[in-house]
């Protein structure tokens, strides 16, 4: 228990010191806002996945998200017929109180209860090392979904919310930037087969990751 408390205290102290440093060195300057391609121009040219629907987001949700750019689409695998929903929220800066809303908080708030959680590594084309993302199985009544999500900025993929906050501070100090994106993929579970849903989500991430990078600042 004492080791756990020491680790937790060290994390809190690290966060406090970084925030103080950011306030002194970073937040007093005018932030650099990088250019990016509009997400609604994103196109997935893939032999296995086709676009089925652009999902409209209501004004109330938009007001809560406060993202500077959004993408919400449903794709279908041409071979299996399985559906995958892609959601991307891009934030130019986090200095004004805007920040990605963690699915850990949003999904339970919408009535979806997590039954499994963890992280998985996914090998994506063009990258030597696999990316590590969050993996959730959530349930709402009789319905279940497999959810994969991560934070992405400067060609960096981050699963941990804690690490994402640390990078926000260090990037503000080093690069005078705090832009970031939340990327989330949801695949419905069929017949209680959660692993099949996760495998489908992984396949979709492998198809979409490289093309999506072209629309997020590096």
C-alpha positions in Angstrom: 0.0 0.0 0.0 2.8 2.4 0.9 4.4 1.9 -2.5 1.1 2.6 -4.2 0.7 5.8 -2.2 4.3 6.9 -3.0 3.7 6.3 -6.7 0.4 8.2 -6.7 2.0 11.1 -4.7 4.9 11.2 -7.2 2.5 11.5 -10.1 0.6 14.3 -8.4 3.8 16.1 -7.6 5.1 15.7 -11.2 1.8 17.0 -12.6 1.9 20.1 -10.2 5.5 20.9 -11.1 4.8 20.5 -14.9 1.7 22.7 -14.6 3.7 25.4 -12.8 6.4 25.2 -15.4 3.9 25.5 -18.2 2.2 28.4 -16.6 5.5 30.2 -16.3 7.2 29.3 -19.6 4.5 28.4 -22.0 1.1 29.9 -21.3 2.4 33.5 -21.3 3.3 33.3 -25.0 1.0 33.4 -28.0 0.4 29.8 -29.0 1.3 28.4 -32.3 -1.8 26.8 -33.9 -0.8 24.4 -36.7 -2.6 24.1 -40.0 -4.6 21.0 -40.6 -6.8 19.6 -43.4 -10.5 19.7 -42.7 -11.8 16.4 -41.4 -14.9 16.5 -43.6 -12.5 16.1 -46.6 -11.2 12.8 -45.2 -11.6 9.9 -47.7 -10.9 6.3 -47.0 -10.0 4.6 -50.2 -9.9 1.0 -49.1 -10.9 -2.2 -50.8 -12.4 -3.7 -47.6 -14.3 -0.7 -46.1 -16.9 1.5 -47.6 -18.6 4.7 -46.3 -22.2 4.1 -45.3 -23.2 7.2 -43.5 -22.1 10.6 -42.2 -23.5 11.0 -38.7 -24.9 14.4 -37.8 -24.0 15.6 -34.3 -26.7 17.7 -32.6 -26.0 21.2 -31.4 -26.2 20.3 -27.7 -23.5 17.7 -28.1 -21.4 20.1 -30.2 -21.7 22.7 -27.4 -20.4 20.2 -24.9 -17.6 18.8 -27.0 -16.3 22.3 -28.0 -14.0 20.7 -30.6 -12.6 22.8 -33.5 -13.2 20.0 -36.0 -15.2 16.8 -35.9 -15.7 13.7 -38.0 -18.4 11.1 -37.3 -19.0 8.3 -39.9 -20.1 4.7 -40.2 -18.2 2.3 -42.4 -19.0 -1.2 -43.5 -16.7 -4.1 -44.2 -17.5 -5.3 -47.7 -16.6 -8.9 -46.8 -18.2 -9.5 -43.4 -20.9 -6.8 -43.5 -19.7 -5.6 -40.0 -20.1 -1.9 -39.2 -17.5 0.4 -37.6 -18.2 3.9 -36.4 -15.3 6.4 -36.6 -15.3 9.5 -34.4 -12.5 12.1 -34.4 -12.5 15.3 -32.4 -9.7 17.8 -33.1 -8.7 20.6 -30.7 -6.5 23.5 -31.9 -5.6 24.4 -28.3 -6.3 23.2 -24.8 -5.3 26.5 -23.2 -8.8 27.9 -23.2 -10.3 25.1 -21.2 -11.2 23.0 -24.3 -10.0 19.4 -24.1 -11.1 15.9 -25.4 -13.8 14.2 -23.3 -12.6 10.8 -22.2 -14.8 8.0 -23.4 -14.2 6.5 -19.9 -16.5 9.3 -18.6 -18.7 9.9 -21.6 -19.9 6.4 -22.3 -21.1 5.7 -18.7 -22.7 9.1 -18.8 -24.7 7.9 -21.8 -25.8 4.7 -20.1 -23.1 2.4 -21.4 -21.5 0.4 -18.6 -17.9 -1.0 -19.2 -17.6 -4.7 -18.6 -14.0 -5.1 -19.8 -11.2 -2.6 -20.0 -7.5 -2.6 -20.9 -5.0 -1.7 -23.6 -3.9 -3.5 -26.7 -1.1 -3.0 -29.2 -2.0 -2.7 -32.9 0.5 -3.1 -35.8 -0.4 -0.4 -38.4 1.0 -0.1 -41.9 3.9 2.3 -42.3 4.9 2.2 -38.6 7.7 0.0 -37.3 6.3 -0.1 -33.8 2.7 -1.0 -32.9 0.4 1.7 -31.5 -1.1 1.2 -28.0 -4.8 2.0 -27.6 -7.5 1.7 -25.1 -9.8 -1.3 -25.4 -13.3 -1.3 -23.8 -16.3 -3.6 -24.0 -19.4 -1.6 -22.9 -23.0 -2.7 -22.5 -26.3 -0.9 -22.6 -29.2 -3.3 -21.8 -28.8 -6.2 -24.2 -26.5 -4.3 -26.5 -22.7 -4.5 -26.4 -20.0 -2.6 -28.2 -16.3 -3.0 -28.6 -14.6 0.4 -28.2 -11.0 1.4 -29.2 -9.7 4.9 -28.6 -6.6 6.9 -28.2 -5.3 10.5 -28.2 -3.2 11.6 -31.1 -0.9 14.7 -31.6 2.4 15.4 -33.3 2.4 11.8 -34.8 2.2 10.5 -31.2 -0.4 8.0 -30.2 -1.3 8.0 -26.5 -3.7 5.7 -24.6 -3.3 6.9 -21.1 -5.2 10.0 -20.1 -2.5 10.8 -17.5 0.2 10.7 -20.2 -1.9 12.8 -22.5 -2.0 15.6 -19.9 1.7 15.4 -19.3 2.4 15.6 -23.1 0.1 18.6 -23.3 2.1 20.5 -20.8 5.5 19.5 -22.1 4.5 20.3 -25.7 3.3 23.7 -24.6 6.7 24.3 -23.1 8.8 22.9 -25.9 6.8 23.7 -29.0 4.3 26.3 -27.8 1.5 24.0 -28.9 -1.3 22.1 -27.2 -3.3 20.8 -30.1 -4.6 17.2 -29.9 -7.2 14.8 -31.2 -9.4 12.0 -29.8 -9.9 9.1 -32.1 -12.5 6.5 -31.3 -13.7 3.4 -33.1 -16.9 1.5 -32.1 -18.0 -1.9 -33.4 -21.2 -3.6 -32.2 -20.9 -7.0 -30.6 -22.9 -9.7 -32.4 -24.0 -12.9 -30.6 -22.0 -12.2 -27.5 -18.7 -12.7 -29.5 -16.7 -9.8 -28.0 -13.4 -11.0 -29.5 -14.8 -10.9 -33.0 -16.0 -7.3 -32.5 -12.5 -6.3 -31.2 -10.8 -8.1 -34.2 -13.1 -6.1 -36.5 -12.3 -2.9 -34.8 -8.5 -3.6 -35.0 -8.9 -4.4 -38.7 -10.6 -1.0 -39.2 -8.0 0.9 -37.2 -5.3 -0.7 -39.4 -7.2 0.5 -42.5 -7.9 4.0 -41.3 -4.8 5.0 -39.3 -2.4 6.0 -42.1 -4.9 7.9 -44.2 -6.2 9.8 -41.1 -2.7 10.9 -40.2 -2.8 13.1 -43.2 -5.6 15.2 -41.7 -4.1 15.7 -38.2 -1.2 18.1 -37.5 2.3 16.6 -37.1 
